[in-house]
Amino acid sequence: MAHITVKVTSKNQLTLPKRVMGQLDYPSHFKLGVVKGALWLLPARLVSLELQAKTAGIPPDVLRLAQRLVAEGKGSQDHPAEGAKAEEAGG
């Protein structure tokens, strides 16, 4: 891969060359990260909550609730019912 130099504007914006965007299939969004002082841009596609719920086969309201609980730090791998099942099995 050839390296390309791009200019950063006074508003901290970059313009990605058309040929680069074409090689990435013109993503509408990017995930951005800084790793060891290097900027990483990864192509990302946004998917609506409704489509995510439909794909998973659950009601959108249930997915919204789950996302809210995880964001609040209330989502947990240690579900009480799972602990009870393990005790019943002798574990």
Residue frames as a rotation matrix with the C-alpha (Angstrom) as fourth column:
MET 1
0.583 0.813 0.000 0.00
0.813 -0.583 0.000 0.00
0.000 0.000 -1.000 0.00
ALA 2
-0.354 -0.663 0.659 1.36
0.630 -0.690 -0.356 3.39
0.691 0.289 0.662 -0.97
HIS 3
-0.214 0.221 -0.951 1.31
0.862 -0.416 -0.291 6.06
-0.460 -0.882 -0.101 1.69
ILE 4
-0.003 0.319 0.948 -0.51
0.681 -0.693 0.236 9.29
0.732 0.646 -0.215 0.88
THR 5
-0.811 -0.244 -0.531 -0.06
0.556 -0.601 -0.574 12.60
-0.179 -0.761 0.623 2.66
VAL 6
0.099 0.884 0.457 -3.26
0.767 -0.360 0.531 14.55
0.634 0.298 -0.714 3.30
LYS 7
-0.719 -0.331 0.611 -3.64
0.009 -0.884 -0.467 18.04
0.695 -0.331 0.639 4.72
VAL 8
-0.258 0.624 -0.737 -5.39
0.965 0.142 -0.219 18.79
-0.032 -0.768 -0.639 8.01
THR 9
0.030 0.345 0.938 -7.54
0.428 -0.853 0.300 21.93
0.903 0.392 -0.174 7.80
SER 10
-0.725 -0.273 0.632 -7.79
-0.332 -0.665 -0.668 24.59
0.603 -0.695 0.392 10.49
LYS 11
0.171 0.860 0.481 -10.97
-0.966 0.051 0.252 22.78
0.192 -0.508 0.840 11.65
ASN 12
-0.470 -0.501 0.727 -9.04
-0.662 0.745 0.086 19.48
-0.584 -0.441 -0.681 12.05
GLN 13
0.657 0.727 0.199 -10.69
-0.352 0.529 -0.772 17.94
-0.667 0.437 0.604 9.00
LEU 14
-0.594 -0.770 0.233 -9.11
-0.170 0.403 0.899 15.51
-0.786 0.495 -0.370 6.54
THR 15
0.449 0.646 -0.617 -10.16
-0.831 0.049 -0.554 14.94
-0.328 0.762 0.559 2.94
LEU 16
-0.084 -0.424 0.902 -9.70
-0.017 0.906 0.424 11.34
-0.996 0.020 -0.083 1.88
PRO 17
-0.688 -0.232 -0.688 -8.80
-0.647 -0.232 0.726 10.95
-0.328 0.945 0.010 -1.80
LYS 18
0.307 0.902 -0.302 -11.49
-0.934 0.225 -0.276 9.50
-0.181 0.367 0.912 -4.03
ARG 19
0.073 -0.323 -0.944 -9.30
-0.559 0.770 -0.307 6.56
0.826 0.550 -0.124 -5.05
VAL 20
-0.928 -0.359 0.105 -8.82
-0.266 0.437 -0.859 5.60
0.262 -0.825 -0.501 -1.39
MET 21
-0.367 0.873 0.321 -12.55
-0.716 -0.045 -0.696 5.83
-0.593 -0.485 0.642 -0.72
GLY 22
0.346 0.473 -0.811 -13.20
-0.907 0.390 -0.159 3.75
0.241 0.790 0.564 -3.84
GLN 23
-0.462 -0.598 -0.655 -10.85
-0.357 0.801 -0.480 1.02
0.812 0.012 -0.584 -2.60
LEU 24
-0.982 0.126 0.139 -12.88
-0.103 0.259 -0.960 0.95
-0.157 -0.958 -0.242 0.64
ASP 25
-0.550 0.818 0.168 -16.24
0.740 0.384 0.553 0.80
0.388 0.428 -0.816 -1.21
TYR 26
-0.523 0.276 0.806 -17.18
-0.085 -0.958 0.273 4.35
0.848 0.074 0.525 -0.14
PRO 27
-0.370 0.395 -0.841 -18.06
0.891 0.408 -0.200 3.83
0.264 -0.823 -0.503 3.55
SER 28
0.379 0.610 0.696 -20.37
0.314 -0.792 0.523 6.42
0.871 0.020 -0.492 5.10
HIS 29
0.844 -0.107 0.526 -18.61
-0.517 -0.428 0.742 6.32
0.146 -0.898 -0.416 8.49
PHE 30
0.029 -0.880 -0.474 -15.31
-0.082 0.470 -0.879 5.33
0.996 0.064 -0.059 10.04
LYS 31
0.927 -0.011 -0.376 -14.32
0.372 0.178 0.911 4.00
0.057 -0.984 0.170 13.44
LEU 32
0.443 -0.776 0.449 -11.38
-0.254 -0.589 -0.767 6.03
0.860 0.225 -0.458 14.67
GLY 33
0.947 -0.193 -0.257 -8.67
0.310 0.344 0.886 5.14
-0.083 -0.919 0.386 17.14
VAL 34
0.462 -0.877 0.131 -5.17
-0.748 -0.465 -0.473 6.13
0.476 0.120 -0.871 18.18
VAL 35
0.975 -0.220 -0.024 -2.78
0.209 0.878 0.431 3.25
-0.074 -0.425 0.902 18.78
LYS 36
0.236 -0.961 -0.144 0.81
0.787 0.102 0.608 3.93
-0.570 -0.258 0.781 19.86
GLY 37
-0.256 -0.339 -0.905 0.67
0.000 -0.936 0.351 7.43
-0.967 0.090 0.240 18.38
ALA 38
-0.998 -0.048 0.046 -0.81
0.043 0.078 0.996 6.29
-0.051 0.996 -0.075 15.04
LEU 39
-0.309 0.935 -0.174 -4.27
-0.771 -0.354 -0.530 7.22
-0.557 -0.030 0.830 13.77
TRP 40
-0.931 0.119 0.346 -6.38
0.257 0.885 0.388 4.27
-0.260 0.450 -0.854 12.63
LEU 41
-0.307 0.877 -0.370 -9.48
-0.876 -0.412 -0.250 4.70
-0.372 0.247 0.895 10.47
LEU 42
-0.907 0.089 0.411 -11.59
0.168 0.973 0.159 1.60
-0.386 0.213 -0.898 9.95
PRO 43
-0.712 0.697 -0.081 -14.55
-0.383 -0.289 0.877 1.61
0.588 0.656 0.473 7.55
ALA 44
-0.863 0.503 0.036 -17.84
0.192 0.394 -0.899 1.30
-0.466 -0.769 -0.437 9.44
ARG 45
-0.624 0.768 0.142 -21.43
0.090 -0.110 0.990 0.94
0.776 0.631 -0.001 8.40
LEU 46
-0.815 0.440 0.377 -24.25
-0.529 -0.300 -0.794 2.20
-0.236 -0.847 0.477 10.57
VAL 47
-0.680 0.648 -0.343 -27.19
0.310 0.678 0.666 -0.13
0.665 0.346 -0.662 10.99
SER 48
-0.205 0.689 0.696 -30.48
-0.670 -0.617 0.413 1.04
0.714 -0.381 0.588 12.45
LEU 49
-0.723 0.019 0.691 -31.64
-0.626 0.406 -0.666 -0.36
-0.293 -0.914 -0.281 15.77
GLU 50
0.343 0.937 0.074 -34.77
-0.766 0.324 -0.556 -1.66
-0.544 0.134 0.828 14.04
LEU 51
0.509 -0.218 -0.832 -32.69
-0.645 0.544 -0.537 -3.65
0.570 0.810 0.137 11.54
GLN 52
-0.644 -0.759 0.092 -30.46
-0.599 0.425 -0.679 -5.01
0.476 -0.492 -0.729 14.32
ALA 53
-0.419 0.571 0.706 -33.54
-0.682 0.315 -0.660 -6.13
-0.599 -0.758 0.258 16.26
LYS 54
0.619 0.684 -0.387 -35.14
-0.759 0.395 -0.517 -7.70
-0.201 0.614 0.764 13.18
THR 55
0.098 -0.694 -0.713 -31.92
-0.635 0.508 -0.582 -9.57
0.766 0.510 -0.391 12.36
ALA 56
-0.856 -0.457 0.243 -31.69
-0.453 0.434 -0.779 -10.84
0.250 -0.776 -0.579 15.94
GLY 57
-0.379 0.800 -0.464 -35.39
0.271 0.576 0.771 -11.73
0.885 0.167 -0.435 15.99
ILE 58
-0.451 0.234 -0.861 -36.23
0.880 -0.042 -0.473 -9.59
-0.147 -0.971 -0.187 19.04
PRO 59
0.640 0.740 0.207 -38.53
0.756 -0.654 0.000 -6.59
0.135 0.157 -0.978 19.54
PRO 60
0.028 -0.650 0.759 -36.80
0.361 -0.701 -0.615 -3.20
0.932 0.291 0.215 19.14
ASP 61
0.592 0.247 0.767 -37.91
-0.536 -0.590 0.604 -2.15
0.602 -0.768 -0.217 22.65
VAL 62
0.960 -0.279 -0.019 -36.07
0.218 0.703 0.677 -5.12
-0.175 -0.654 0.736 24.16
LEU 63
0.240 -0.913 0.329 -32.89
0.889 0.071 -0.453 -4.20
0.390 0.401 0.829 22.29
ARG 64
0.178 -0.123 0.976 -33.19
-0.097 -0.990 -0.107 -0.56
0.979 -0.075 -0.188 23.43
LEU 65
0.887 0.197 0.418 -33.53
-0.426 0.002 0.905 -1.73
0.178 -0.980 0.086 27.04
ALA 66
0.761 -0.649 -0.020 -30.55
0.635 0.737 0.233 -4.06
-0.137 -0.190 0.972 26.73
GLN 67
0.067 -0.754 0.654 -28.39
0.657 -0.460 -0.597 -1.29
0.751 0.469 0.465 25.23
ARG 68
0.408 0.146 0.901 -29.42
-0.412 -0.851 0.325 1.09
0.815 -0.504 -0.287 28.02
LEU 69
0.989 -0.017 0.147 -28.61
-0.125 0.444 0.887 -1.45
-0.080 -0.896 0.437 30.74
VAL 70
0.457 -0.882 0.116 -25.19
0.884 0.435 -0.172 -2.14
0.101 0.181 0.978 29.24
ALA 71
0.041 -0.424 0.905 -24.47
0.314 -0.854 -0.414 1.59
0.948 0.301 0.098 28.92
GLU 72
0.561 0.256 0.787 -25.42
-0.602 -0.527 0.600 2.06
0.569 -0.810 -0.142 32.58
GLY 73
-0.522 -0.852 0.022 -23.11
-0.678 0.399 -0.617 -0.78
0.517 -0.338 -0.786 33.58
LYS 74
-0.047 0.608 0.792 -26.02
-0.886 0.341 -0.315 -2.92
-0.462 -0.716 0.523 34.72
GLY 75
0.693 0.206 -0.690 -25.50
-0.575 0.736 -0.357 -5.64
0.435 0.645 0.629 32.13
SER 76
-0.010 -0.693 0.721 -23.80
-0.923 0.283 0.260 -8.64
-0.385 -0.663 -0.643 33.70
GLN 77
-0.331 -0.213 -0.919 -22.54
-0.623 0.781 0.044 -12.02
0.709 0.587 -0.391 32.68
ASP 78
-0.980 -0.069 -0.184 -23.40
0.095 0.653 -0.751 -13.38
0.172 -0.754 -0.634 36.13
HIS 79
-0.253 0.964 0.084 -27.14
-0.616 -0.228 0.754 -13.91
0.746 0.139 0.651 35.81
PRO 80
-0.345 0.123 0.930 -28.74
-0.903 0.227 -0.365 -15.24
-0.257 -0.966 0.033 39.04
ALA 81
0.715 0.695 0.082 -30.62
-0.637 0.695 -0.333 -17.97
-0.288 0.186 0.939 37.17
GLU 82
0.480 -0.614 -0.627 -27.37
-0.388 0.492 -0.779 -19.30
0.787 0.617 -0.002 35.68
GLY 83
-0.542 -0.681 0.492 -25.83
-0.727 0.087 -0.681 -19.62
0.421 -0.727 -0.543 39.16
ALA 84
0.047 0.653 0.756 -28.84
-0.850 0.424 -0.313 -21.56
-0.525 -0.628 0.575 40.40
LYS 85
0.850 0.247 -0.465 -28.61
-0.492 0.686 -0.536 -23.95
0.186 0.684 0.705 37.44
ALA 86
-0.016 -0.948 -0.316 -24.93
-0.472 0.286 -0.834 -24.61
0.881 0.137 -0.452 38.19
GLU 87
-0.545 -0.137 0.827 -25.70
-0.837 0.149 -0.527 -25.37
-0.051 -0.979 -0.196 41.86
GLU 88
0.499 0.814 0.298 -28.49
-0.748 0.578 -0.326 -27.78
-0.438 -0.060 0.897 40.88
ALA 89
0.774 -0.244 -0.584 -26.07
-0.339 0.620 -0.708 -29.59
0.535 0.746 0.397 38.56
GLY 90
0.852 -0.450 -0.269 -23.64
0.501 0.550 0.668 -30.00
-0.152 -0.703 0.694 41.42
GLY 91
0.106 -0.843 0.527 -21.25
0.771 -0.265 -0.579 -27.32
0.628 0.468 0.622 40.19
